[in-house]
Amino acid sequence: MIPSPREPLLDLVEISAHADGADRPLLDGVALTVPAGTVTAVVGPSGSGKTTLGLAALGAARGGIRLTGRALLAGTDLLALAPHRRPAARAGRAAHLPQHPETVLDPVRRTGPALSELAALGHVGRAERRIAAQGALATAGLEWQTVRRRFPHQLSGGQQQRLALASALVTGARLLVLDEPTSGLDPALATALGRTMRALADHGAGVLLLSHDLSLVRATADRVLVLEHGRRVDDGPVPNILGADAPPTRHRATRDLLAAERSTGAGARPDTDTATPETGRGVTAEGIAVRRRSGDLLAGPVSMAFPPGSRTALLGPSGSGKTTFARALAGLTTPSSGQVHHGADALPRRIDRRTAEQRRAVQYVHQSSADSFEGHRPVLPQLADTARLLRGREQQAATAEALGTAAALGLDEELLHRTPARLSGGQLQRCALVRALVARPALLVCDEVTSALDTVSRKRVLDALPGLLAPARTALLFISHDLPAVRALTDDAVLFHDGRCTRRGTVDAVLPEDWRSTTVARDTRPEQH
């Protein structure tokens, strides 16, 4: 039976989640309804339980987490079913875009065949499945001919995000659970995705949107729920909760999110009198180029200098080669030509051939922070290892330094004794930043380090980062689509397009015209009837 408009596609009743060995529940009796034809958003600080709630909507949970309550998908209680029966119960009815899209992309299958196979859940016949796959890619902002023969690792982070969205759309599911769908997307694509979500809802889908992007929520959602420590603290129509004229009775957590959004970047500008770039021990890239085995150029040739204390933004649309170039600086991707220098020292092209001191010189904070941690070890010793192994610090001193840096970024010590799986995406993102900072590098490369952060945590990072870079005169290469953050932290900018540097200057001088506004305009929503 197909739900009628406004009939609940999803009804969560008293959902609680408990992690093994934890004193406090991850979710505590949360109720939520997603009617057909609507977008329901969930916001809240990092670690508030958004991702856990999104998984619970699908009758799923990460390892070591127990769910209680009822998760009704079009009337079927997923949690009442045996775990092995739940995937079949939601197949073709609910689809999920996770916070880390690479976790749902098959690394050994090309994009076209993988999507066409998924399309079989809702479409019959080879031709119909291919049409569905092409349509899903187009809706997600990708071209069939461009990506159909590529493997996921051959796509940028933003392209992987859109491919994962296409994988969710291609099944024809009526319920879409989207966890941070705009992270890794440039402003133009984020705006287009907002319009797509709204259009899907207006054609009868139900969307559960988990996001830190309050502008996206205002532009697309009908209703918003605010979580804090796993509890629902605010719930109502978007204008009543996130609007400028909303009543003052909102919960403190909601007010904190809005206050941090308004003041993003305040006080975060580096002091140019004390952070004047120096010469000598800076990092330089000379003619760095990266090619596929086929010979196709992915990035370059690019030459850039990063003097001590400099602050540079690397901008460009998704798939323009920013991450490829940044990984080549760190030795994580082997350039086909060119050379990276730290002062007079030529750094080997591959990181496994660099000495500890050479690895320390360029530290790269991954766009997908979860992949950069060992899953079986608590986070704190992994953070301390950087100072111990790359700088020769004793264990106690290395641990103390990691704790102090983590505290500056708003991470409590208790969190750091957990394994990575028990941290939220935003908490892991900050942990990855801590680990790179305690190396005291000559160049810190930050690749979308604010993409998983709520407004409060984001402001904390932007305010703290200049001071954390100052002791070692660390240069910053900041890769981001978060333009307020870019403006707050950097002085100079480089624009990439098709793997090449096309423009240099101040941030506002190099911005593409369609990036000028970083929010999804409210008036892009279709008229509601």
DODREN-438796 format. One record per residue (C-alpha): residue number from 1; y, z, x. Coordinates in pm, 1 decimal. Layout:
N
{node NUM; {Y; Z; X}}
...
REM end
This chain:
529
{node 1; {0.0; 0.0; 0.0}}
{node 2; {338.3; -102.5; 140.9}}
{node 3; {600.4; 173.1; 113.0}}
{node 4; {891.6; 88.6; -110.6}}
{node 5; {1246.8; 106.9; 29.6}}
{node 6; {1353.0; 465.1; 106.3}}
{node 7; {994.5; 587.7; 61.1}}
{node 8; {901.1; 795.6; 368.3}}
{node 9; {718.7; 598.8; 634.0}}
{node 10; {696.2; 916.4; 840.8}}
{node 11; {700.4; 1275.2; 724.0}}
{node 12; {664.7; 1551.3; 984.9}}
{node 13; {592.7; 1892.9; 836.5}}
{node 14; {618.8; 2212.8; 1042.0}}
{node 15; {530.0; 2041.6; 1369.1}}
{node 16; {474.9; 2281.9; 1658.7}}
{node 17; {361.3; 2207.2; 2012.9}}
{node 18; {225.6; 2454.7; 2265.0}}
{node 19; {159.0; 2385.7; 2633.6}}
{node 20; {-128.0; 2561.1; 2807.5}}
{node 21; {-0.9; 2869.9; 2988.8}}
{node 22; {352.8; 2850.2; 2848.3}}
{node 23; {511.7; 3146.3; 2671.2}}
{node 24; {753.1; 2943.0; 2458.8}}
{node 25; {651.7; 2654.4; 2230.5}}
{node 26; {775.8; 2306.7; 2314.1}}
{node 27; {832.7; 2246.2; 1941.8}}
{node 28; {870.7; 2522.1; 1686.6}}
{node 29; {815.8; 2423.8; 1323.6}}
{node 30; {1017.9; 2101.5; 1325.0}}
{node 31; {1039.5; 1899.0; 1002.3}}
{node 32; {1165.2; 1541.0; 988.7}}
{node 33; {1147.9; 1244.2; 751.5}}
{node 34; {1199.2; 874.7; 830.7}}
{node 35; {1233.3; 665.0; 511.5}}
{node 36; {1176.3; 291.7; 515.2}}
{node 37; {1499.3; 102.4; 576.4}}
{node 38; {1667.2; 376.0; 780.7}}
{node 39; {1728.4; 488.0; 1139.0}}
{node 40; {1676.1; 858.1; 1203.4}}
{node 41; {1797.3; 981.2; 1542.4}}
{node 42; {1695.4; 1288.3; 1741.9}}
{node 43; {1933.5; 1416.9; 2009.7}}
{node 44; {1949.1; 1726.9; 2224.7}}
{node 45; {1959.4; 1851.6; 2583.9}}
{node 46; {1700.2; 1745.7; 2839.5}}
{node 47; {1384.3; 1947.1; 2779.0}}
{node 48; {1465.8; 2015.9; 2414.0}}
{node 49; {1144.1; 1848.6; 2293.6}}
{node 50; {1256.4; 1499.7; 2188.5}}
{node 51; {978.9; 1309.7; 2366.1}}
{node 52; {717.6; 1561.1; 2250.3}}
{node 53; {839.8; 1512.7; 1892.3}}
{node 54; {825.6; 1134.1; 1925.6}}
{node 55; {464.9; 1150.7; 2043.3}}
{node 56; {377.1; 1396.3; 1765.7}}
{node 57; {501.3; 1138.6; 1514.4}}
{node 58; {216.4; 919.7; 1639.1}}
{node 59; {-36.2; 1202.3; 1635.2}}
{node 60; {-29.6; 1207.6; 2015.8}}
{node 61; {57.8; 1455.2; 2290.1}}
{node 62; {61.1; 1475.7; 2666.4}}
{node 63; {-229.8; 1647.7; 2841.1}}
{node 64; {-245.5; 2024.1; 2795.4}}
{node 65; {-32.9; 2023.5; 2478.3}}
{node 66; {-168.2; 2132.3; 2138.8}}
{node 67; {-8.2; 2015.6; 1812.8}}
{node 68; {-9.2; 2189.8; 1475.9}}
{node 69; {144.5; 2091.4; 1144.3}}
{node 70; {123.2; 1762.9; 956.3}}
{node 71; {223.3; 1414.4; 1075.7}}
{node 72; {210.4; 1188.1; 770.1}}
{node 73; {226.6; 817.0; 852.9}}
{node 74; {262.5; 628.8; 522.1}}
{node 75; {73.6; 915.9; 359.2}}
{node 76; {-205.0; 953.1; 620.0}}
{node 77; {-203.4; 1282.3; 809.9}}
{node 78; {-270.2; 1176.2; 1168.1}}
{node 79; {-322.5; 1532.6; 1289.5}}
{node 80; {-597.7; 1585.7; 1030.9}}
{node 81; {-795.6; 1302.1; 1189.4}}
{node 82; {-1016.0; 1334.6; 1495.3}}
{node 83; {-814.5; 1231.6; 1805.0}}
{node 84; {-1032.4; 923.6; 1865.9}}
{node 85; {-954.8; 796.2; 1511.8}}
{node 86; {-577.2; 823.7; 1538.3}}
{node 87; {-509.8; 499.4; 1733.3}}
{node 88; {-685.7; 294.9; 1464.2}}
{node 89; {-493.2; 477.8; 1189.2}}
{node 90; {-156.9; 383.3; 1338.3}}
{node 91; {-250.1; 36.0; 1468.6}}
{node 92; {-19.0; -223.2; 1317.6}}
{node 93; {164.3; 49.2; 1123.4}}
{node 94; {348.2; 240.2; 1397.5}}
{node 95; {464.6; 130.6; 1741.7}}
{node 96; {605.0; 326.4; 2032.9}}
{node 97; {855.7; 245.7; 2306.9}}
{node 98; {815.4; 527.5; 2563.9}}
{node 99; {1086.1; 666.7; 2786.8}}
{node 100; {908.7; 517.1; 3089.0}}
{node 101; {812.3; 165.6; 2971.7}}
{node 102; {597.0; 85.6; 3273.2}}
{node 103; {339.4; 334.9; 3143.9}}
{node 104; {247.5; 100.6; 2853.9}}
{node 105; {263.2; -229.8; 3040.5}}
{node 106; {-63.6; -364.8; 3179.7}}
{node 107; {4.5; -419.0; 3552.8}}
{node 108; {-271.1; -679.1; 3596.9}}
{node 109; {-194.0; -901.9; 3297.1}}
{node 110; {77.6; -1160.8; 3260.0}}
{node 111; {337.7; -1105.9; 2992.5}}
{node 112; {248.6; -1397.7; 2760.8}}
{node 113; {-125.3; -1335.0; 2720.0}}
{node 114; {-76.4; -959.2; 2690.6}}
{node 115; {179.7; -997.3; 2410.5}}
{node 116; {-27.2; -1256.1; 2228.0}}
{node 117; {-325.8; -1021.3; 2229.7}}
{node 118; {-114.7; -739.4; 2085.1}}
{node 119; {10.1; -976.5; 1815.9}}
{node 120; {-347.4; -1001.0; 1684.4}}
{node 121; {-296.7; -658.4; 1522.3}}
{node 122; {-71.2; -818.1; 1262.2}}
{node 123; {-115.8; -1194.7; 1291.7}}
{node 124; {-408.0; -1433.9; 1250.0}}
{node 125; {-469.4; -1745.6; 1458.2}}
{node 126; {-366.2; -1839.9; 1810.2}}
{node 127; {-57.7; -2035.0; 1706.9}}
{node 128; {68.7; -1756.6; 1478.6}}
{node 129; {14.1; -1496.8; 1751.4}}
{node 130; {207.4; -1702.6; 2003.4}}
{node 131; {495.8; -1750.8; 1760.3}}
{node 132; {499.9; -1375.0; 1699.5}}
{node 133; {504.2; -1306.3; 2075.2}}
{node 134; {789.0; -1551.6; 2131.1}}
{node 135; {984.8; -1398.8; 1843.7}}
{node 136; {933.4; -1043.7; 1968.6}}
{node 137; {1056.0; -1139.8; 2314.9}}
{node 138; {1360.1; -1315.3; 2168.2}}
{node 139; {1442.4; -1010.6; 1954.7}}
{node 140; {1417.2; -792.6; 2267.1}}
{node 141; {1646.0; -1028.2; 2460.3}}
{node 142; {1392.2; -1208.8; 2681.5}}
{node 143; {1302.5; -1578.3; 2701.5}}
{node 144; {937.5; -1679.7; 2663.7}}
{node 145; {950.8; -1949.6; 2930.1}}
{node 146; {1118.5; -1714.2; 3177.7}}
{node 147; {876.7; -1421.3; 3162.2}}
{node 148; {549.4; -1543.1; 3008.0}}
{node 149; {380.3; -1602.2; 3346.7}}
{node 150; {517.1; -1293.5; 3518.8}}
{node 151; {346.2; -961.5; 3575.8}}
{node 152; {537.7; -642.3; 3482.8}}
{node 153; {607.5; -556.5; 3848.9}}
{node 154; {791.0; -887.7; 3881.8}}
{node 155; {1047.0; -775.7; 3623.7}}
{node 156; {1349.2; -553.1; 3670.8}}
{node 157; {1364.9; -208.1; 3512.5}}
{node 158; {1579.9; -340.3; 3228.7}}
{node 159; {1344.3; -633.7; 3173.4}}
{node 160; {1046.0; -395.8; 3165.7}}
{node 161; {1232.4; -191.6; 2904.7}}
{node 162; {1280.5; -501.5; 2687.9}}
{node 163; {920.8; -615.1; 2740.8}}
{node 164; {796.2; -275.4; 2622.3}}
{node 165; {1019.4; -311.3; 2316.6}}
{node 166; {872.9; -656.8; 2250.6}}
{node 167; {524.2; -502.4; 2277.3}}
{node 168; {622.8; -258.1; 2003.8}}
{node 169; {776.9; -526.2; 1782.0}}
{node 170; {503.2; -787.7; 1812.4}}
{node 171; {251.1; -590.7; 1604.5}}
{node 172; {476.4; -606.2; 1298.4}}
{node 173; {468.3; -225.9; 1266.9}}
{node 174; {686.1; -74.7; 994.4}}
{node 175; {756.4; 246.1; 1190.2}}
{node 176; {916.1; 220.7; 1535.0}}
{node 177; {942.2; 525.7; 1760.0}}
{node 178; {1195.4; 437.2; 2031.5}}
{node 179; {1243.9; 683.8; 2319.0}}
{node 180; {1566.6; 611.6; 2512.4}}
{node 181; {1550.3; 237.3; 2433.8}}
{node 182; {1879.4; 149.8; 2608.3}}
{node 183; {1815.1; 321.3; 2943.1}}
{node 184; {1822.4; 59.4; 3219.3}}
{node 185; {2010.9; -192.9; 3003.9}}
{node 186; {2355.2; -326.9; 3081.1}}
{node 187; {2627.0; -267.1; 2817.7}}
{node 188; {2598.6; -613.3; 2660.4}}
{node 189; {2221.3; -578.8; 2616.4}}
{node 190; {2254.0; -220.7; 2490.4}}
{node 191; {2498.7; -342.1; 2225.3}}
{node 192; {2262.3; -623.2; 2125.3}}
{node 193; {1970.2; -380.2; 2103.8}}
{node 194; {2174.1; -153.9; 1878.0}}
{node 195; {2232.0; -444.6; 1642.9}}
{node 196; {1860.7; -530.9; 1655.8}}
{node 197; {1756.4; -178.6; 1560.2}}
{node 198; {1997.8; -177.6; 1269.6}}
{node 199; {1877.1; -519.5; 1151.7}}
{node 200; {1511.7; -409.2; 1168.0}}
{node 201; {1591.7; -108.8; 951.9}}
{node 202; {1789.1; -319.0; 706.1}}
{node 203; {1482.0; -539.8; 666.9}}
{node 204; {1263.3; -244.3; 572.3}}
{node 205; {1146.1; -85.7; 896.6}}
{node 206; {1181.2; 284.0; 967.7}}
{node 207; {1316.4; 371.4; 1312.6}}
{node 208; {1285.4; 708.0; 1486.1}}
{node 209; {1539.5; 692.2; 1769.0}}
{node 210; {1524.3; 949.4; 2050.3}}
{node 211; {1837.4; 916.0; 2259.7}}
{node 212; {2101.3; 1079.1; 2476.2}}
{node 213; {2343.0; 796.9; 2392.7}}
{node 214; {2561.3; 943.1; 2119.2}}
{node 215; {2757.1; 617.5; 2083.9}}
{node 216; {2433.5; 432.4; 2009.3}}
{node 217; {2336.4; 697.3; 1755.3}}
{node 218; {2673.2; 674.1; 1579.3}}
{node 219; {2649.5; 295.7; 1563.8}}
{node 220; {2294.0; 262.5; 1438.0}}
{node 221; {2159.6; 580.6; 1278.7}}
{node 222; {2184.0; 703.6; 921.8}}
{node 223; {2078.4; 1059.4; 993.7}}
{node 224; {2060.7; 1272.2; 1308.8}}
{node 225; {1862.8; 1582.7; 1399.4}}
{node 226; {1968.3; 1802.8; 1693.2}}
{node 227; {1700.9; 1986.9; 1891.7}}
{node 228; {1743.5; 2281.7; 2126.9}}
{node 229; {1448.7; 2460.5; 2291.1}}
{node 230; {1212.9; 2284.6; 2049.5}}
{node 231; {1392.9; 2397.5; 1735.5}}
{node 232; {1597.4; 2202.5; 1484.6}}
{node 233; {1950.3; 2343.9; 1504.1}}
{node 234; {2146.9; 2073.6; 1317.9}}
{node 235; {2045.9; 1800.3; 1075.7}}
{node 236; {2238.1; 1568.2; 848.0}}
{node 237; {2414.0; 1234.7; 805.2}}
{node 238; {2554.4; 1109.0; 1135.0}}
{node 239; {2925.1; 1142.9; 1041.0}}
{node 240; {2867.6; 1505.5; 937.7}}
{node 241; {2707.2; 1596.5; 1272.1}}
{node 242; {2858.0; 1364.6; 1536.7}}
{node 243; {3174.7; 1243.6; 1366.7}}
{node 244; {3522.8; 1333.2; 1488.7}}
{node 245; {3602.6; 1496.3; 1155.2}}
{node 246; {3272.4; 1680.7; 1119.9}}
{node 247; {3296.4; 2040.2; 997.1}}
{node 248; {3324.2; 2320.4; 1257.1}}
{node 249; {3003.3; 2479.9; 1127.7}}
{node 250; {2793.6; 2267.7; 1362.2}}
{node 251; {2560.8; 2452.8; 1598.3}}
{node 252; {2682.6; 2544.6; 1947.3}}
{node 253; {2432.1; 2300.4; 2104.9}}
{node 254; {2584.9; 2013.7; 1905.7}}
{node 255; {2936.6; 2117.6; 2002.1}}
{node 256; {2832.7; 2133.4; 2370.1}}
{node 257; {2692.8; 1779.0; 2359.2}}
{node 258; {3012.9; 1646.9; 2202.9}}
{node 259; {3239.4; 1838.0; 2442.6}}
{node 260; {3050.3; 1704.5; 2745.1}}
{node 261; {3073.8; 1350.8; 2606.3}}
{node 262; {3451.4; 1379.7; 2569.9}}
{node 263; {3504.5; 1519.3; 2920.2}}
{node 264; {3260.2; 1302.5; 3117.4}}
{node 265; {3391.8; 1244.3; 3465.6}}
{node 266; {3666.2; 1508.3; 3448.6}}
{node 267; {3710.4; 1643.2; 3797.4}}
{node 268; {3433.0; 1426.3; 3937.9}}
{node 269; {3648.1; 1195.3; 4151.3}}
{node 270; {3585.8; 1243.4; 4523.4}}
{node 271; {3876.8; 1380.5; 4724.4}}
{node 272; {3991.1; 1073.7; 4913.6}}
{node 273; {4192.1; 1285.0; 5161.4}}
{node 274; {3879.6; 1462.4; 5286.4}}
{node 275; {3627.1; 1185.5; 5219.4}}
{node 276; {3790.9; 905.0; 5415.3}}
{node 277; {3519.0; 661.4; 5529.1}}
{node 278; {3436.8; 682.4; 5899.9}}
{node 279; {3282.1; 432.4; 6136.6}}
{node 280; {2993.1; 470.2; 6377.2}}
{node 281; {2692.6; 624.9; 6205.6}}
{node 282; {2716.1; 441.8; 5878.0}}
{node 283; {2452.0; 213.5; 5729.2}}
{node 284; {2497.9; -163.1; 5727.4}}
{node 285; {2294.2; -442.3; 5571.4}}
{node 286; {2318.0; -781.6; 5738.2}}
{node 287; {2190.6; -1087.2; 5553.3}}
{node 288; {1924.5; -901.9; 5352.7}}
{node 289; {1719.4; -1142.8; 5140.5}}
{node 290; {1400.9; -1089.5; 4938.5}}
{node 291; {1176.5; -1373.0; 4824.1}}
{node 292; {859.2; -1397.3; 4620.0}}
{node 293; {546.5; -1535.2; 4783.6}}
{node 294; {624.1; -1860.8; 4607.5}}
{node 295; {952.4; -1874.8; 4799.5}}
{node 296; {1174.6; -1806.5; 4497.4}}
{node 297; {1475.9; -1596.5; 4590.1}}
{node 298; {1492.4; -1252.9; 4423.1}}
{node 299; {1797.1; -1119.3; 4604.1}}
{node 300; {2032.3; -1218.3; 4882.5}}
{node 301; {2125.6; -1295.1; 5137.6}}
{node 302; {2359.2; -994.7; 5109.6}}
{node 303; {2565.7; -819.2; 5375.0}}
{node 304; {2726.7; -482.6; 5297.0}}
{node 305; {2858.6; -183.9; 5491.5}}
{node 306; {2832.0; 179.1; 5384.1}}
{node 307; {3055.2; 389.3; 5611.3}}
{node 308; {3018.4; 769.7; 5599.4}}
{node 309; {3188.9; 912.2; 5291.8}}
{node 310; {3216.6; 576.6; 5111.0}}
{node 311; {3141.6; 544.6; 4738.9}}
{node 312; {3023.3; 200.8; 4623.1}}
{node 313; {2904.8; 85.5; 4281.3}}
{node 314; {2646.6; -192.5; 4250.9}}
{node 315; {2688.8; -360.7; 3912.9}}
{node 316; {2530.2; -653.0; 3736.0}}
{node 317; {2318.4; -747.4; 3434.7}}
{node 318; {1955.7; -640.0; 3404.3}}
{node 319; {1738.8; -854.3; 3630.9}}
{node 320; {2021.8; -952.4; 3866.1}}
{node 321; {1848.4; -815.8; 4177.4}}
{node 322; {2025.2; -480.5; 4218.9}}
{node 323; {1709.8; -271.4; 4245.4}}
{node 324; {1537.6; -528.9; 4468.3}}
{node 325; {1825.5; -515.7; 4717.3}}
{node 326; {1841.7; -134.3; 4702.1}}
{node 327; {1469.0; -97.4; 4764.7}}
{node 328; {1500.1; -331.8; 5063.6}}
{node 329; {1763.7; -99.8; 5212.1}}
{node 330; {1517.5; 189.6; 5190.7}}
{node 331; {1221.9; -11.2; 5321.5}}
{node 332; {1035.8; 14.0; 4990.8}}
{node 333; {1052.6; -364.0; 4941.0}}
{node 334; {1010.1; -575.5; 5253.7}}
{node 335; {1297.4; -822.0; 5298.6}}
{node 336; {1206.6; -1174.3; 5404.0}}
{node 337; {1510.9; -1186.4; 5630.7}}
{node 338; {1803.5; -975.7; 5743.8}}
{node 339; {1837.6; -634.5; 5904.8}}
{node 340; {1942.9; -281.6; 5805.0}}
{node 341; {2114.4; -69.2; 6070.7}}
{node 342; {2191.0; 301.0; 6087.8}}
{node 343; {2468.5; 303.6; 6343.0}}
{node 344; {2325.4; 107.3; 6636.6}}
{node 345; {1966.0; 175.5; 6531.1}}
{node 346; {1787.8; -120.3; 6368.8}}
{node 347; {1562.6; 16.9; 6092.6}}
{node 348; {1216.8; -140.1; 6055.0}}
{node 349; {1190.3; -344.9; 5737.6}}
{node 350; {894.5; -142.3; 5604.0}}
{node 351; {926.1; 228.5; 5536.2}}
{node 352; {580.0; 305.3; 5674.7}}
{node 353; {703.4; 182.0; 6014.0}}
{node 354; {1015.0; 398.5; 6015.8}}
{node 355; {1026.3; 730.5; 6196.3}}
{node 356; {1111.5; 1050.0; 6008.5}}
{node 357; {1473.1; 1022.5; 6122.8}}
{node 358; {1489.0; 658.7; 6012.4}}
{node 359; {1338.3; 740.8; 5670.9}}
{node 360; {1593.0; 1015.9; 5634.2}}
{node 361; {1882.6; 774.0; 5697.2}}
{node 362; {1842.9; 591.1; 5363.2}}
{node 363; {1720.5; 787.6; 5062.6}}
{node 364; {1648.1; 605.8; 4739.5}}
{node 365; {1634.7; 778.2; 4398.7}}
{node 366; {1402.7; 574.1; 4180.2}}
{node 367; {1501.5; 441.8; 3839.7}}
{node 368; {1163.9; 568.9; 3713.0}}
{node 369; {1155.4; 918.8; 3860.7}}
{node 370; {816.8; 1013.2; 3713.5}}
{node 371; {640.2; 767.1; 3945.2}}
{node 372; {784.9; 929.5; 4256.6}}
{node 373; {615.6; 1270.8; 4217.4}}
{node 374; {259.4; 1383.3; 4280.3}}
{node 375; {121.9; 1479.1; 3942.0}}
{node 376; {-101.6; 1768.9; 4050.7}}
{node 377; {155.1; 1967.7; 4253.4}}
{node 378; {442.8; 2185.4; 4126.9}}
{node 379; {780.8; 2020.4; 4174.5}}
{node 380; {945.0; 2280.7; 4402.3}}
{node 381; {724.6; 2232.2; 4710.4}}
{node 382; {765.5; 1855.9; 4673.5}}
{node 383; {1143.9; 1899.8; 4684.9}}
{node 384; {1124.4; 2130.4; 4987.1}}
{node 385; {892.0; 1890.1; 5171.8}}
{node 386; {1181.0; 1648.3; 5223.4}}
{node 387; {1390.7; 1898.1; 5421.3}}
{node 388; {1081.4; 2027.2; 5603.3}}
{node 389; {932.2; 1693.5; 5705.1}}
{node 390; {1247.1; 1486.2; 5761.2}}
{node 391; {1480.2; 1752.9; 5901.0}}
{node 392; {1239.5; 2000.5; 6057.7}}
{node 393; {1347.8; 2292.7; 5838.8}}
{node 394; {1118.8; 2594.1; 5809.3}}
{node 395; {939.7; 2628.9; 5475.4}}
{node 396; {1146.9; 2925.3; 5355.1}}
{node 397; {1478.0; 2762.4; 5448.4}}
{node 398; {1370.9; 2429.6; 5298.3}}
{node 399; {1273.2; 2597.3; 4970.7}}
{node 400; {1601.9; 2790.2; 4954.8}}
{node 401; {1797.6; 2469.7; 5012.7}}
{node 402; {1606.5; 2288.5; 4739.4}}
{node 403; {1667.0; 2574.8; 4496.6}}
{node 404; {2039.9; 2581.9; 4571.6}}
{node 405; {2076.9; 2206.3; 4523.8}}
{node 406; {1873.9; 2220.1; 4202.5}}
{node 407; {2090.7; 2499.8; 4065.3}}
{node 408; {2403.6; 2292.4; 4131.6}}
{node 409; {2252.4; 2019.9; 3910.1}}
{node 410; {2165.8; 2264.9; 3631.4}}
{node 411; {1792.8; 2310.7; 3700.6}}
{node 412; {1651.7; 2662.7; 3660.7}}
{node 413; {1400.3; 2786.0; 3917.6}}
{node 414; {1138.2; 2843.4; 3646.9}}
{node 415; {1130.1; 2468.7; 3573.9}}
{node 416; {1061.1; 2385.5; 3937.8}}
{node 417; {734.6; 2578.2; 3940.9}}
{node 418; {593.7; 2339.0; 3678.8}}
{node 419; {402.3; 2019.8; 3744.3}}
{node 420; {591.3; 1692.8; 3676.8}}
{node 421; {411.8; 1631.7; 3345.5}}
{node 422; {565.2; 1950.3; 3204.8}}
{node 423; {922.6; 1839.5; 3271.8}}
{node 424; {1134.1; 1613.0; 3056.8}}
{node 425; {1255.0; 1275.5; 3179.4}}
{node 426; {1604.5; 1413.3; 3239.3}}
{node 427; {1473.5; 1713.7; 3432.0}}
{node 428; {1256.2; 1490.2; 3652.0}}
{node 429; {1549.5; 1259.4; 3712.9}}
{node 430; {1755.8; 1548.5; 3846.7}}
{node 431; {1461.0; 1671.2; 4055.4}}
{node 432; {1437.9; 1328.3; 4219.4}}
{node 433; {1807.9; 1350.1; 4301.5}}
{node 434; {1759.1; 1698.0; 4453.0}}
{node 435; {1477.9; 1572.5; 4676.5}}
{node 436; {1692.5; 1291.3; 4815.0}}
{node 437; {1996.0; 1514.4; 4866.3}}
{node 438; {1812.7; 1776.1; 5074.8}}
{node 439; {1730.1; 1502.3; 5326.2}}
{node 440; {2104.9; 1491.1; 5405.8}}
{node 441; {2089.6; 1108.9; 5434.6}}
{node 442; {2347.8; 874.0; 5578.4}}
{node 443; {2317.3; 665.1; 5260.0}}
{node 444; {2205.5; 785.5; 4918.1}}
{node 445; {2102.9; 506.6; 4680.9}}
{node 446; {2109.2; 621.7; 4317.2}}
{node 447; {1938.1; 379.0; 4080.4}}
{node 448; {2028.2; 463.9; 3718.1}}
{node 449; {2018.1; 840.4; 3783.8}}
{node 450; {2204.0; 925.2; 3461.6}}
{node 451; {1992.7; 709.9; 3227.5}}
{node 452; {1770.9; 998.6; 3102.8}}
{node 453; {2038.6; 1268.9; 3093.2}}
{node 454; {2199.3; 1427.1; 2789.6}}
{node 455; {2578.5; 1449.3; 2790.4}}
{node 456; {2585.8; 1808.8; 2921.5}}
{node 457; {2343.5; 1744.9; 3210.7}}
{node 458; {2514.4; 1414.1; 3289.2}}
{node 459; {2854.5; 1579.5; 3325.1}}
{node 460; {2699.9; 1849.3; 3544.3}}
{node 461; {2555.9; 1586.0; 3778.6}}
{node 462; {2876.6; 1380.7; 3794.0}}
{node 463; {3084.5; 1689.0; 3868.8}}
{node 464; {2846.4; 1825.8; 4133.3}}
{node 465; {2746.2; 1511.1; 4321.2}}
{node 466; {3062.8; 1459.0; 4533.0}}
{node 467; {3039.9; 1814.8; 4664.7}}
{node 468; {2669.8; 1779.6; 4741.6}}
{node 469; {2734.6; 1459.6; 4938.5}}
{node 470; {3024.4; 1603.8; 5139.1}}
{node 471; {2848.1; 1824.8; 5401.6}}
{node 472; {2661.7; 1532.1; 5563.3}}
{node 473; {2937.2; 1276.3; 5488.6}}
{node 474; {2672.1; 1088.1; 5291.2}}
{node 475; {2768.1; 741.8; 5166.9}}
{node 476; {2677.7; 663.8; 4805.5}}
{node 477; {2547.0; 338.4; 4658.1}}
{node 478; {2552.1; 395.0; 4283.1}}
{node 479; {2355.5; 145.4; 4070.4}}
{node 480; {2425.8; 201.0; 3704.1}}
{node 481; {2512.7; 55.4; 3367.3}}
{node 482; {2687.4; 384.5; 3282.5}}
{node 483; {3045.1; 267.3; 3330.9}}
{node 484; {3219.0; 603.5; 3273.1}}
{node 485; {2994.5; 748.7; 3544.5}}
{node 486; {3069.6; 454.7; 3773.9}}
{node 487; {3442.4; 501.4; 3727.4}}
{node 488; {3413.7; 876.9; 3787.8}}
{node 489; {3218.2; 853.2; 4112.4}}
{node 490; {3306.0; 532.0; 4294.9}}
{node 491; {3603.2; 352.6; 4443.8}}
{node 492; {3465.3; 10.1; 4528.7}}
{node 493; {3224.8; -216.1; 4343.7}}
{node 494; {3003.6; -514.7; 4408.9}}
{node 495; {2886.3; -742.4; 4127.8}}
{node 496; {2540.1; -900.6; 4146.6}}
{node 497; {2428.8; -1207.2; 3954.5}}
{node 498; {2103.3; -1397.4; 4010.2}}
{node 499; {2036.3; -1191.9; 4322.0}}
{node 500; {2366.6; -1268.9; 4491.3}}
{node 501; {2689.7; -1082.5; 4546.5}}
{node 502; {2943.1; -1273.1; 4336.4}}
{node 503; {3245.5; -1043.9; 4338.6}}
{node 504; {3382.8; -741.6; 4526.9}}
{node 505; {3675.6; -513.6; 4453.7}}
{node 506; {3760.2; -219.0; 4232.2}}
{node 507; {3528.6; -137.0; 3942.4}}
{node 508; {3757.4; -279.0; 3675.2}}
{node 509; {3829.0; -590.3; 3882.8}}
{node 510; {3463.8; -693.5; 3904.1}}
{node 511; {3342.3; -601.6; 3554.4}}
{node 512; {3217.6; -892.9; 3342.3}}
{node 513; {3421.9; -946.2; 3028.0}}
{node 514; {3137.4; -847.8; 2793.4}}
{node 515; {3104.4; -510.9; 2970.5}}
{node 516; {3458.9; -399.1; 2897.6}}
{node 517; {3347.5; -180.0; 2607.6}}
{node 518; {3058.1; 54.8; 2683.5}}
{node 519; {2990.3; 156.9; 2325.0}}
{node 520; {2828.3; -13.9; 2030.7}}
{node 521; {3106.7; -66.8; 1779.2}}
{node 522; {3047.9; 100.9; 1446.1}}
{node 523; {3162.1; -207.9; 1261.5}}
{node 524; {2868.0; -409.7; 1401.8}}
{node 525; {2650.2; -247.6; 1134.5}}
{node 526; {2580.2; -469.7; 838.0}}
{node 527; {2730.7; -364.1; 508.6}}
{node 528; {2500.6; -116.2; 335.0}}
{node 529; {2406.2; -173.7; -28.7}}
REM end
